[in-house]
Amino acid sequence: MRRRTPPPPAPLPQRHGVDPVRVRLPAAGPWATVREHLVQRLSGAGDGVVEAMFDAGLVVGADGRAVPPDAPYVPGMFVWFHRDLPDEVPVPFPLEVVHRDAHIVVADKPHFLATTPRGGHVAETALARLRRELGIPELTAAHRLDRLTAGLVLFTVRPEERGAYQTLFRDRRVRKEYEAVAPYDPGLTLPRTVRSRIVKERGVLTAREVEGDPNAVSRVELAEHRADGLARYRLIPGTGQTHQLRVHMNSLGVPILGDPLYPEVTAPARAGDFRRPLQLLARSLEFTDPVTGVTHRFRSTRVLQAWASYDRWAAGQ
């Protein structure tokens, strides 16, 4: 099998910890110029936006020089540019570094902070914030954690080692343990392993369980419960389907507190509304380092708010 040639290095520096956008032109198409292709490809940017970028010399080639507006279309050509950053409300919670060495950074991410740039969350992400604060522009995420979920995330320092750490997650050689606060059901027999088939369709907010061979496996254990009807659960995912733990907890009849999607979709919170966070925490990560051979065990020290003070969490304080 022929190996794909890696793209050339970005000729533009990062801005606010965010990489420039890289576009590779398709092998064939009806476009006469590079600009024609980008105007069609980036049609959602708005009328005249792409044209203005070319006029200002903001689209560059691999040599760092501005691509002229009339530059002919070249199949396979790479171009770069910086997107306009969206207006983002800063997430007012600390991103704590749990571990840092020459190869990895492990951070304890707060609720509401996205892991990597996506959609309307670009500079206000864990990756961009760490690049700025630690001065490591090459930092990349080895995996992702939902924006609404708090807890441990692994980042890699050296681009050439990223694949080795990503393979750990792909091959399920990382033991991940989560913690959740949800209603207590005395009739629910635990511990148990939940197996189901979960699908997540593009453009649909929620994932759903369907008939078929299981592709999602979660171990659910009761850690403790109390008289006010709440319980603390230990969740150990055996797979990594989108929203898997949230879907499985909901299917057991004990949806996680603060979940805006399960059991039903609620109106999206306005920007800057950081009340009643989802009570789900990526508590621990354990793995053998594929580069150094060291056995790592990391644990978040966060306490889920609804367990510490349900009344304050419910009041949005």
Stockholm file with secondary structure:
# STOCKHOLM 1.0

chainA/1-317         MRRRTPPPPAPLPQRHGVDPVRVRLPAAGPWATVREHLVQRLSGAGDGVVEAMFDAGLVVGADGRAVPPDAPYVPGMFVWFHRDLPDEVPVPFPLEVVHRDAHIVVADKPHFLATTPRGGHVAETALARLRRELGIPELTAAHRLDRLTAGLVLFTVRPEERGAYQTLFRDRRVRKEYEAVAPYDPGLTLPRTVRSRIVKERGVLTAREVEGDPNAVSRVELAEHRADGLARYRLIPGTGQTHQLRVHMNSLGVPILGDPLYPEVTAPARAGDFRRPLQLLARSLEFTDPVTGVTHRFRSTRVLQAWASYDRWAAGQ
#=GR chainA/1-317 SS CCCCCCCCCCSSCCBTTBCCEEEECCSSCSCSBHHHHHHHHTGGGCTTHHHHHHHTTCCBCTTSCBCCTTCBCCTTCEEEECCCCCCCCCCCSCCEEEEECSSEEEEEECTTCBSSCBTTBSSSBHHHHHHHHHTCTTCEESSCCCTTCEEEEEEESCGGGHHHHHHHHHTTCSEEEEEEEEECCTTSCCSEEEEEEEECCTTCSCCEEESSSCCEEEEEEEEEECTTSEEEEEEEESSCCTTHHHHHHHHTTCCCTTCSSSSSCCCCCCTTCCCSCCCEEEEEEEEECTTTCCEEEEECCCCCHHHHCHHHHHTTC
#=GC SS_cons         CCCCCCCCCCSSCCBTTBCCEEEECCSSCSCSBHHHHHHHHTGGGCTTHHHHHHHTTCCBCTTSCBCCTTCBCCTTCEEEECCCCCCCCCCCSCCEEEEECSSEEEEEECTTCBSSCBTTBSSSBHHHHHHHHHTCTTCEESSCCCTTCEEEEEEESCGGGHHHHHHHHHTTCSEEEEEEEEECCTTSCCSEEEEEEEECCTTCSCCEEESSSCCEEEEEEEEEECTTSEEEEEEEESSCCTTHHHHHHHHTTCCCTTCSSSSSCCCCCCTTCCCSCCCEEEEEEEEECTTTCCEEEEECCCCCHHHHCHHHHHTTC
//
